[in-house]
Amino acid sequence: MVGFTRPPCDAGVIEATPAFDAALSQRRKWLTLAAAIVGSSMALLDGSVVNIALPAIQRALHADGAATQWIVNAYLLVLGALVLIGGSSGDLYGRRRIFVLGVVVFTTASVACALSPNLAVLIISRAVQGLGAALLTPASLAMLGATFEEPQRNHAIGIWAGAGALMMAAGPLLGGWFVDQLSWRAIFLINVPLAIAAAGLALRFGCESSDPRAKQLDWSGATSVAIGLTAITWGLSTIPAVGFRDKAVLAALGVGTAFLMSFVMIEAHLQERAMMPLSLYRSRNFSAANALTLLLYFALGGALYYLPFGLIRLGGYSATQAGAALLPFALIMGFGASFAGTIADRFGPRVLLTAGPIVAACGLAMLALVDLRQPYWIGVFPCMLLLGAGMAITVPPLTSTVMGAAGQAHAGIASGVNNAIARVAGVLAVAALGAVFFADFLHNLTGTTPAQANEVLSVVMSGQPGANAEAIAAFERALHAIMLVPASCAALAGLAGCVWIEPSSVRASS
């Protein structure tokens, strides 16, 4: 998930807020829906356009590969660590208030991204964007739960999901066009008119709502998981420059592991007041679904981070063409999910949670073998079809399994946990695959130190002139090699679905 697709349980968050105001006019309800759609689409659009723009950003700001990863990771780290806090903040302080605050924070950070004079400012601004997204995304969905009664709520969800699919499909293409015709800085300014519309509609037509039973925010848990993930991500992304045995790398990995262990201890101590109650994991299906989510979104996040670099560097694609190359995946993923949901209702989730990841694994394995210089319809297009079909098959039953395993009382927190795991999987994928990618690239270069190889790789990935044939060949071999890792992870996700999802859930869902 590095922005090209919604996490599986986004829609489930609204189940936590069943209260609604029956006296609201239809006009006010549907304009509140419009605010939620526009607001949540900002975060979705931002992720997809940034991935396409990475080669241009790397070239403009003279960044190496490891530093470029942080343009994505800073956003996903903060979003993944704080999205549960964001949902709880809306329940505690008011959903409309937190939604508008999130829009303001996100937009201010977007403008800062567009004006960034160097990479450091851009990365910090991206982290602040992640904070804004962590506030506005769950709040936008919670506003729907507080606005629509049950019969209309499902229809509103369908419209919201369809609009998200259209945005998901248009994002890479739109981002590529902005990069080619204007500047990479322009992709961040797309959010300004969207933010004005979202905040204006919410303030004018949205109703304030909160949960009188809302618990206090779990800041200790959020802080520990944020520090732990940041340390591990930094350690993994630093390996290409200094090597795995460097003391700083080992220290970072150790500190990160310690903080993640402390996070588990904190959550165990807080019990039901925790932002991730460990009691949820007593359910076999809940544990299985989240393990599947981690593996599958690790595969997706890693593959879709590196694919645009390959399309632009090896295939000679422009940024617009690279964005268009991903269009079949986005369309199938966006519009095929409803059909897959019908199949899941008939056959149960276990079959689809086995078949879907395996189909996605086949698409990723083909990417590891295909020559990106081939015509698009022969090379990349079939891979995108399989990858999109696999994700479309998987997401509906994955969502229903998570929600069903947690029960109605914990549906909101369960969907938030699953959402966060999908975001974190993308962060870990970019960092871990970056280390594997560099190790393979260094192995294929003769007589080159890690520091020299890092400089050469930066030239190749950014598309700058001056890369020799050996460097490009090493880049291509490394790209094909790491695509096998996501393919393996997706296949393991299918195995987890087959072995771990309870057979009885098939009967219950039929």
LUMZA-560439 format. One line per field, with one value per residue (C-alpha): residue number from 1; residue in three letters; y, z, x. Coordinates in steps of 0.05 Angstrom, whole numbers. Each point is the difference from the previous one (the first is absolute). Layout:
REM LUMZA-560439
num	c(NUM / ...) .
residuo	c(ALA / ...) .
north	c(Y / ...) .
up	c(Z / ...) .
east	c(X / ...) .
//
This chain:
REM LUMZA-560439
num	c(1 / 2 / 3 / 4 / 5 / 6 / 7 / 8 / 9 / 10 / 11 / 12 / 13 / 14 / 15 / 16 / 17 / 18 / 19 / 20 / 21 / 22 / 23 / 24 / 25 / 26 / 27 / 28 / 29 / 30 / 31 / 32 / 33 / 34 / 35 / 36 / 37 / 38 / 39 / 40 / 41 / 42 / 43 / 44 / 45 / 46 / 47 / 48 / 49 / 50 / 51 / 52 / 53 / 54 / 55 / 56 / 57 / 58 / 59 / 60 / 61 / 62 / 63 / 64 / 65 / 66 / 67 / 68 / 69 / 70 / 71 / 72 / 73 / 74 / 75 / 76 / 77 / 78 / 79 / 80 / 81 / 82 / 83 / 84 / 85 / 86 / 87 / 88 / 89 / 90 / 91 / 92 / 93 / 94 / 95 / 96 / 97 / 98 / 99 / 100 / 101 / 102 / 103 / 104 / 105 / 106 / 107 / 108 / 109 / 110 / 111 / 112 / 113 / 114 / 115 / 116 / 117 / 118 / 119 / 120 / 121 / 122 / 123 / 124 / 125 / 126 / 127 / 128 / 129 / 130 / 131 / 132 / 133 / 134 / 135 / 136 / 137 / 138 / 139 / 140 / 141 / 142 / 143 / 144 / 145 / 146 / 147 / 148 / 149 / 150 / 151 / 152 / 153 / 154 / 155 / 156 / 157 / 158 / 159 / 160 / 161 / 162 / 163 / 164 / 165 / 166 / 167 / 168 / 169 / 170 / 171 / 172 / 173 / 174 / 175 / 176 / 177 / 178 / 179 / 180 / 181 / 182 / 183 / 184 / 185 / 186 / 187 / 188 / 189 / 190 / 191 / 192 / 193 / 194 / 195 / 196 / 197 / 198 / 199 / 200 / 201 / 202 / 203 / 204 / 205 / 206 / 207 / 208 / 209 / 210 / 211 / 212 / 213 / 214 / 215 / 216 / 217 / 218 / 219 / 220 / 221 / 222 / 223 / 224 / 225 / 226 / 227 / 228 / 229 / 230 / 231 / 232 / 233 / 234 / 235 / 236 / 237 / 238 / 239 / 240 / 241 / 242 / 243 / 244 / 245 / 246 / 247 / 248 / 249 / 250 / 251 / 252 / 253 / 254 / 255 / 256 / 257 / 258 / 259 / 260 / 261 / 262 / 263 / 264 / 265 / 266 / 267 / 268 / 269 / 270 / 271 / 272 / 273 / 274 / 275 / 276 / 277 / 278 / 279 / 280 / 281 / 282 / 283 / 284 / 285 / 286 / 287 / 288 / 289 / 290 / 291 / 292 / 293 / 294 / 295 / 296 / 297 / 298 / 299 / 300 / 301 / 302 / 303 / 304 / 305 / 306 / 307 / 308 / 309 / 310 / 311 / 312 / 313 / 314 / 315 / 316 / 317 / 318 / 319 / 320 / 321 / 322 / 323 / 324 / 325 / 326 / 327 / 328 / 329 / 330 / 331 / 332 / 333 / 334 / 335 / 336 / 337 / 338 / 339 / 340 / 341 / 342 / 343 / 344 / 345 / 346 / 347 / 348 / 349 / 350 / 351 / 352 / 353 / 354 / 355 / 356 / 357 / 358 / 359 / 360 / 361 / 362 / 363 / 364 / 365 / 366 / 367 / 368 / 369 / 370 / 371 / 372 / 373 / 374 / 375 / 376 / 377 / 378 / 379 / 380 / 381 / 382 / 383 / 384 / 385 / 386 / 387 / 388 / 389 / 390 / 391 / 392 / 393 / 394 / 395 / 396 / 397 / 398 / 399 / 400 / 401 / 402 / 403 / 404 / 405 / 406 / 407 / 408 / 409 / 410 / 411 / 412 / 413 / 414 / 415 / 416 / 417 / 418 / 419 / 420 / 421 / 422 / 423 / 424 / 425 / 426 / 427 / 428 / 429 / 430 / 431 / 432 / 433 / 434 / 435 / 436 / 437 / 438 / 439 / 440 / 441 / 442 / 443 / 444 / 445 / 446 / 447 / 448 / 449 / 450 / 451 / 452 / 453 / 454 / 455 / 456 / 457 / 458 / 459 / 460 / 461 / 462 / 463 / 464 / 465 / 466 / 467 / 468 / 469 / 470 / 471 / 472 / 473 / 474 / 475 / 476 / 477 / 478 / 479 / 480 / 481 / 482 / 483 / 484 / 485 / 486 / 487 / 488 / 489 / 490 / 491 / 492 / 493 / 494 / 495 / 496 / 497 / 498 / 499 / 500 / 501 / 502 / 503 / 504 / 505 / 506 / 507 / 508 / 509 / 510) .
residuo	c(MET / VAL / GLY / PHE / THR / ARG / PRO / PRO / CYS / ASP / ALA / GLY / VAL / ILE / GLU / ALA / THR / PRO / ALA / PHE / ASP / ALA / ALA / LEU / SER / GLN / ARG / ARG / LYS / TRP / LEU / THR / LEU / ALA / ALA / ALA / ILE / VAL / GLY / SER / SER / MET / ALA / LEU / LEU / ASP / GLY / SER / VAL / VAL / ASN / ILE / ALA / LEU / PRO / ALA / ILE / GLN / ARG / ALA / LEU / HIS / ALA / ASP / GLY / ALA / ALA / THR / GLN / TRP / ILE / VAL / ASN / ALA / TYR / LEU / LEU / VAL / LEU / GLY / ALA / LEU / VAL / LEU / ILE / GLY / GLY / SER / SER / GLY / ASP / LEU / TYR / GLY / ARG / ARG / ARG / ILE / PHE / VAL / LEU / GLY / VAL / VAL / VAL / PHE / THR / THR / ALA / SER / VAL / ALA / CYS / ALA / LEU / SER / PRO / ASN / LEU / ALA / VAL / LEU / ILE / ILE / SER / ARG / ALA / VAL / GLN / GLY / LEU / GLY / ALA / ALA / LEU / LEU / THR / PRO / ALA / SER / LEU / ALA / MET / LEU / GLY / ALA / THR / PHE / GLU / GLU / PRO / GLN / ARG / ASN / HIS / ALA / ILE / GLY / ILE / TRP / ALA / GLY / ALA / GLY / ALA / LEU / MET / MET / ALA / ALA / GLY / PRO / LEU / LEU / GLY / GLY / TRP / PHE / VAL / ASP / GLN / LEU / SER / TRP / ARG / ALA / ILE / PHE / LEU / ILE / ASN / VAL / PRO / LEU / ALA / ILE / ALA / ALA / ALA / GLY / LEU / ALA / LEU / ARG / PHE / GLY / CYS / GLU / SER / SER / ASP / PRO / ARG / ALA / LYS / GLN / LEU / ASP / TRP / SER / GLY / ALA / THR / SER / VAL / ALA / ILE / GLY / LEU / THR / ALA / ILE / THR / TRP / GLY / LEU / SER / THR / ILE / PRO / ALA / VAL / GLY / PHE / ARG / ASP / LYS / ALA / VAL / LEU / ALA / ALA / LEU / GLY / VAL / GLY / THR / ALA / PHE / LEU / MET / SER / PHE / VAL / MET / ILE / GLU / ALA / HIS / LEU / GLN / GLU / ARG / ALA / MET / MET / PRO / LEU / SER / LEU / TYR / ARG / SER / ARG / ASN / PHE / SER / ALA / ALA / ASN / ALA / LEU / THR / LEU / LEU / LEU / TYR / PHE / ALA / LEU / GLY / GLY / ALA / LEU / TYR / TYR / LEU / PRO / PHE / GLY / LEU / ILE / ARG / LEU / GLY / GLY / TYR / SER / ALA / THR / GLN / ALA / GLY / ALA / ALA / LEU / LEU / PRO / PHE / ALA / LEU / ILE / MET / GLY / PHE / GLY / ALA / SER / PHE / ALA / GLY / THR / ILE / ALA / ASP / ARG / PHE / GLY / PRO / ARG / VAL / LEU / LEU / THR / ALA / GLY / PRO / ILE / VAL / ALA / ALA / CYS / GLY / LEU / ALA / MET / LEU / ALA / LEU / VAL / ASP / LEU / ARG / GLN / PRO / TYR / TRP / ILE / GLY / VAL / PHE / PRO / CYS / MET / LEU / LEU / LEU / GLY / ALA / GLY / MET / ALA / ILE / THR / VAL / PRO / PRO / LEU / THR / SER / THR / VAL / MET / GLY / ALA / ALA / GLY / GLN / ALA / HIS / ALA / GLY / ILE / ALA / SER / GLY / VAL / ASN / ASN / ALA / ILE / ALA / ARG / VAL / ALA / GLY / VAL / LEU / ALA / VAL / ALA / ALA / LEU / GLY / ALA / VAL / PHE / PHE / ALA / ASP / PHE / LEU / HIS / ASN / LEU / THR / GLY / THR / THR / PRO / ALA / GLN / ALA / ASN / GLU / VAL / LEU / SER / VAL / VAL / MET / SER / GLY / GLN / PRO / GLY / ALA / ASN / ALA / GLU / ALA / ILE / ALA / ALA / PHE / GLU / ARG / ALA / LEU / HIS / ALA / ILE / MET / LEU / VAL / PRO / ALA / SER / CYS / ALA / ALA / LEU / ALA / GLY / LEU / ALA / GLY / CYS / VAL / TRP / ILE / GLU / PRO / SER / SER / VAL / ARG / ALA / SER / SER) .
north	c(0 / 58 / 42 / -37 / -35 / 9 / -43 / -57 / 25 / 74 / -7 / -38 / 58 / 29 / -62 / 28 / 60 / -25 / 62 / 49 / 59 / -21 / 73 / 18 / 20 / -42 / 58 / 8 / -74 / -5 / 63 / -30 / -62 / 46 / 30 / -69 / -23 / 61 / -1 / -74 / 4 / 52 / -52 / -54 / 45 / 26 / -69 / -21 / 63 / 3 / -70 / 20 / 64 / -32 / -4 / 73 / 20 / -41 / 34 / 70 / -4 / -42 / -55 / -71 / -61 / -8 / 73 / -4 / -57 / 48 / 42 / -59 / -29 / 65 / 5 / -73 / -6 / 57 / -21 / -73 / 17 / 52 / -20 / -35 / 61 / 41 / -42 / 4 / 76 / 7 / -41 / 40 / 72 / -1 / -31 / 62 / 40 / -52 / -8 / 75 / 2 / -58 / 35 / 64 / -37 / -42 / 60 / 43 / -56 / -9 / 73 / -9 / -61 / 40 / 55 / -45 / 26 / -66 / -72 / 9 / 50 / -44 / -61 / 39 / 29 / -70 / -23 / 57 / -21 / -69 / 31 / 37 / -63 / -38 / 51 / 11 / -71 / -35 / 64 / 4 / -70 / 11 / 61 / -46 / -48 / 58 / 29 / -59 / -51 / -74 / -5 / 61 / -14 / -58 / 41 / 57 / -49 / -24 / 70 / 16 / -63 / 13 / 71 / -28 / -49 / 56 / 41 / -61 / -10 / 73 / 14 / -30 / 27 / 69 / 1 / -20 / 54 / 53 / -23 / 0 / 64 / 43 / -23 / -52 / 57 / 8 / -68 / 25 / 61 / -44 / -6 / 74 / 6 / -69 / 23 / 64 / -40 / -54 / 48 / 47 / -55 / -31 / 66 / 21 / -65 / -51 / -13 / -6 / -67 / -36 / -62 / 14 / -68 / 16 / -19 / 43 / -1 / -53 / 46 / -47 / -55 / 46 / 30 / -67 / -30 / 63 / 1 / -75 / 2 / 62 / -31 / -65 / 37 / 46 / -60 / -38 / 61 / 16 / -69 / 19 / 56 / -32 / -74 / -47 / -7 / 74 / 15 / 55 / -47 / -55 / 50 / 27 / -69 / -18 / 63 / -9 / -71 / 20 / 55 / -47 / -50 / 55 / 18 / -70 / 4 / 68 / -26 / -62 / 45 / 46 / -58 / 27 / 72 / -14 / 26 / -72 / -46 / -66 / -37 / 6 / -48 / -56 / -8 / -46 / 35 / 69 / -22 / -36 / 59 / 49 / -46 / -6 / 76 / 10 / -48 / 23 / 74 / -9 / -32 / 54 / 58 / -24 / -17 / 64 / 43 / -28 / -12 / 74 / 5 / -60 / 25 / 68 / -22 / -65 / 6 / 73 / 20 / 72 / 13 / 5 / -66 / -33 / 24 / -25 / -68 / -10 / 18 / -72 / -21 / 59 / -10 / -74 / 9 / 56 / -28 / -75 / 0 / 4 / -62 / -36 / 18 / -36 / -63 / 4 / 2 / -65 / -41 / 30 / 38 / -59 / -17 / 72 / 15 / -58 / 12 / 76 / 6 / -57 / 35 / 64 / -41 / -24 / 72 / 20 / -61 / 21 / 69 / -34 / -34 / 50 / 46 / 70 / 22 / -43 / 32 / 15 / -45 / -60 / 14 / 41 / -3 / -74 / 9 / 58 / -41 / -57 / 45 / 41 / -63 / -31 / 61 / 9 / -73 / 8 / 66 / -11 / -66 / 26 / 59 / -43 / -51 / 53 / 32 / -66 / -27 / 61 / 4 / 61 / 29 / 3 / 10 / 71 / -15 / -65 / 36 / 54 / -52 / -34 / 67 / 17 / -67 / 11 / 68 / -27 / -57 / 50 / 36 / -64 / -22 / 62 / -1 / -75 / -8 / 61 / -37 / -63 / 40 / 35 / -64 / -32 / 63 / 3 / -74 / 11 / 58 / -17 / 35 / 49 / 21 / 7 / 76 / 1 / -48 / 43 / 60 / -40 / -28 / 71 / 21 / -61 / 5 / 75 / -8 / 47 / -7 / -31 / -69 / -53 / -65 / -41 / 42 / -4 / -75 / -7 / 43 / -44 / -65 / 28 / 23 / -68 / -34 / 41 / -10 / -73 / 20 / 33 / -59 / -48 / 42 / 1 / -75 / -8 / 44 / -49 / -58 / 36 / 9 / -74 / -28 / 52 / 25 / -43 / -47 / 14 / 73 / -25 / -30 / 61 / 47 / -41) .
up	c(0 / -13 / -19 / -61 / 36 / 62 / 60 / 6 / 60 / -15 / -8 / 65 / 44 / -5 / 33 / 66 / -4 / -10 / 30 / -49 / -2 / -34 / -6 / -50 / -69 / -59 / -31 / 63 / 3 / -71 / 5 / 63 / -42 / -53 / 54 / 24 / -71 / -18 / 66 / -1 / -74 / 17 / 38 / -53 / -58 / 35 / 9 / -72 / -32 / 45 / -21 / -73 / 14 / 40 / -57 / -17 / 74 / 9 / -61 / 20 / 73 / -14 / 48 / 4 / 1 / 76 / 11 / -54 / 38 / 57 / -45 / 2 / 68 / 40 / -22 / 10 / 67 / 32 / -33 / 21 / 71 / 13 / -40 / 61 / 42 / -54 / 2 / 76 / -3 / -42 / 48 / 59 / -26 / -57 / -69 / -41 / 41 / -8 / -75 / -13 / 42 / -40 / -65 / 23 / 24 / -63 / -46 / 37 / -5 / -74 / -14 / 40 / -43 / -63 / 25 / 30 / -16 / 17 / 17 / 75 / -2 / -48 / 45 / 62 / -39 / -22 / 72 / 18 / -59 / 32 / 64 / -38 / -36 / 66 / 25 / -61 / -27 / 59 / 16 / -70 / 5 / 71 / -24 / -48 / 56 / 40 / -60 / -35 / 29 / -17 / -66 / -30 / 32 / -45 / -61 / 25 / 10 / -71 / -28 / 44 / -23 / -73 / 4 / 33 / -57 / -51 / 39 / 7 / -75 / -18 / 51 / -35 / -68 / 27 / 40 / -60 / -42 / 52 / 4 / -75 / -16 / 62 / 57 / 54 / 48 / -33 / 24 / 71 / -19 / -26 / 72 / 10 / -39 / 26 / 72 / -9 / -26 / 54 / 59 / -27 / -10 / 68 / 37 / -37 / -2 / 45 / 69 / 60 / 36 / 53 / 43 / 74 / 15 / -37 / 38 / 11 / -55 / 5 / -10 / 33 / -49 / -59 / 20 / 11 / -66 / -38 / 29 / -11 / -73 / -14 / 30 / -39 / -65 / 9 / 14 / -62 / -46 / 25 / -16 / -73 / 22 / 58 / -2 / 45 / 53 / 14 / 74 / -14 / -42 / 52 / 55 / -39 / -13 / 73 / 26 / -49 / 22 / 73 / -10 / -39 / 57 / 49 / -43 / 9 / 75 / 4 / -39 / 44 / 62 / -26 / -22 / -29 / 6 / -48 / -71 / -23 / 52 / -1 / 17 / -73 / -18 / 38 / -63 / -49 / -59 / 24 / 8 / -67 / -37 / 28 / -16 / -70 / -3 / 22 / -52 / -58 / 11 / 11 / -70 / -31 / 32 / -19 / -72 / -15 / 31 / -46 / -63 / -22 / 5 / -47 / -49 / -5 / 1 / -40 / -40 / -19 / 26 / 15 / 68 / -33 / -35 / 64 / 35 / -57 / 3 / 69 / -22 / -13 / 70 / 31 / -41 / 13 / 73 / 7 / -39 / 6 / 76 / 0 / -45 / 45 / 60 / -31 / -12 / 72 / 26 / -38 / 11 / 64 / 11 / 5 / -74 / -22 / 53 / -29 / -74 / 1 / 28 / -44 / -63 / 24 / 11 / -72 / -24 / 43 / -23 / -72 / 16 / 24 / -67 / -51 / -41 / 13 / -68 / -34 / -26 / 58 / -22 / -4 / 62 / 57 / -17 / 15 / 67 / 19 / -18 / 45 / 57 / -3 / -4 / 59 / 44 / -21 / 18 / 68 / 30 / 9 / 38 / 38 / 25 / 18 / 36 / 43 / 18 / 13 / 43 / 45 / 9 / -3 / 65 / -24 / -75 / -1 / 37 / -39 / -67 / 25 / 21 / -68 / -35 / 41 / -15 / -74 / 4 / 42 / -49 / -55 / 43 / 17 / -73 / -27 / 53 / -1 / -75 / -6 / 38 / -42 / -64 / 17 / 20 / -67 / -38 / 36 / -14 / -75 / -3 / -4 / 43 / 33 / 73 / 32 / 1 / -75 / -16 / 38 / -43 / -64 / 20 / 14 / -71 / -30 / 40 / -11 / -75 / -5 / -59 / 12 / 24 / -36 / -29 / 58 / 51 / -39 / -8 / 75 / 15 / -45 / 32 / 69 / -19 / -26 / 61 / 52 / -37 / 20 / 73 / -5 / -43 / 55 / 54 / -39 / -8 / 75 / 11 / -41 / 40 / 65 / -26 / -18 / 64 / 53 / -18 / 35 / -46 / 41 / -23 / -70 / 24 / 41 / -58 / -51) .
east	c(0 / 45 / -58 / -25 / -56 / -43 / 17 / -50 / -40 / -8 / -75 / -8 / 18 / -70 / -29 / 26 / -47 / -72 / -33 / -30 / -47 / -65 / -22 / 54 / -24 / 20 / 37 / 42 / 15 / 24 / 43 / 32 / 14 / 32 / 45 / 21 / 15 / 42 / 37 / 19 / 17 / 54 / 40 / -12 / 19 / 62 / 29 / -8 / 25 / 62 / 23 / -2 / 38 / 57 / 50 / -10 / 5 / 63 / 31 / -21 / 23 / 62 / -21 / 26 / -45 / -2 / -19 / -54 / -33 / -14 / -45 / -47 / 17 / -6 / -72 / -18 / 35 / -38 / -65 / 7 / 21 / -53 / -61 / -30 / 13 / -33 / -63 / -3 / 10 / -62 / -41 / 27 / 3 / -50 / 5 / -13 / 50 / 55 / -17 / 8 / 63 / 28 / -16 / 34 / 62 / 4 / -8 / 50 / 50 / -16 / 18 / 64 / 16 / -10 / 46 / 54 / 70 / 33 / -13 / 0 / -57 / -38 / 6 / -22 / -59 / -19 / 0 / -48 / -43 / -4 / -25 / -54 / -21 / -2 / -50 / -44 / -6 / -34 / -39 / -28 / -28 / -25 / -39 / -37 / -18 / -28 / -39 / -33 / -48 / 10 / -38 / 33 / 67 / 17 / -18 / 44 / 57 / -8 / 3 / 60 / 36 / -16 / 26 / 63 / 9 / -4 / 50 / 45 / -2 / 11 / 55 / 61 / -20 / -15 / 64 / 41 / -31 / 15 / 72 / 10 / -37 / 12 / 44 / 2 / -17 / -68 / -23 / -4 / -40 / -57 / -21 / -14 / -66 / -21 / 13 / -40 / -59 / 4 / 8 / -53 / -52 / 15 / -6 / -63 / -39 / 34 / -28 / 45 / -2 / 41 / -3 / -15 / 31 / 65 / 63 / 62 / 52 / 54 / 59 / 50 / -17 / 1 / 67 / 33 / -23 / 20 / 70 / 8 / -22 / 42 / 63 / -8 / -16 / 60 / 45 / -24 / 5 / 70 / 29 / 15 / 46 / 38 / -14 / -39 / 55 / 5 / -9 / -51 / -42 / 2 / -16 / -60 / -27 / 9 / -33 / -58 / -11 / 2 / -52 / -46 / 5 / -17 / -60 / -27 / 11 / -35 / -59 / -4 / 0 / -54 / -44 / -65 / 24 / 57 / -1 / 13 / -32 / 39 / -64 / -20 / 56 / -34 / -42 / 35 / -33 / 21 / 72 / 0 / -31 / 51 / 58 / -27 / -6 / 72 / 27 / -44 / 8 / 75 / 1 / -43 / 36 / 69 / -18 / -37 / 56 / 53 / -41 / -3 / 76 / 6 / -52 / 33 / 73 / -4 / -64 / 11 / -69 / -16 / -31 / -68 / 10 / 23 / -63 / -43 / 35 / -30 / -71 / -24 / 21 / -37 / -63 / -5 / 16 / -51 / -59 / 12 / -6 / -76 / -4 / 49 / -42 / -59 / 42 / 25 / -72 / -14 / 63 / 28 / 65 / 49 / -1 / 9 / 53 / 40 / -12 / 6 / 71 / 24 / -27 / 35 / 64 / -4 / -3 / 59 / 40 / -12 / 27 / 63 / 8 / -27 / 45 / -25 / 27 / -53 / -64 / -46 / -57 / 47 / 42 / -30 / -75 / -11 / 37 / -45 / -62 / 20 / 22 / -64 / -44 / 37 / -10 / -73 / -14 / 34 / -22 / -76 / 6 / 60 / -41 / -60 / 44 / 34 / -67 / -35 / 56 / 0 / -75 / -44 / 25 / 72 / -12 / 27 / 65 / 10 / -5 / 47 / 52 / -5 / 6 / 62 / 32 / -9 / 34 / 57 / 10 / 14 / 51 / 37 / -2 / 33 / 55 / 14 / -3 / 45 / 55 / -10 / -1 / 65 / 35 / -17 / 19 / 68 / 12 / -10 / 50 / 74 / 52 / -48 / -5 / -69 / 7 / 18 / -56 / -50 / 20 / -5 / -68 / -26 / 19 / -34 / -65 / -8 / 8 / 59 / 46 / 68 / -18 / 41 / -25 / 26 / -37 / -65 / 8 / 13 / -61 / -43 / 24 / -12 / -69 / -20 / 30 / -38 / -66 / 6 / -4 / -69 / -23 / 22 / -34 / -65 / 3 / 12 / -61 / -41 / 28 / -19 / -71 / -4 / 29 / -20 / -70 / -50 / -40 / -62 / 2 / -17 / -65 / -17 / 10 / -38) .
//
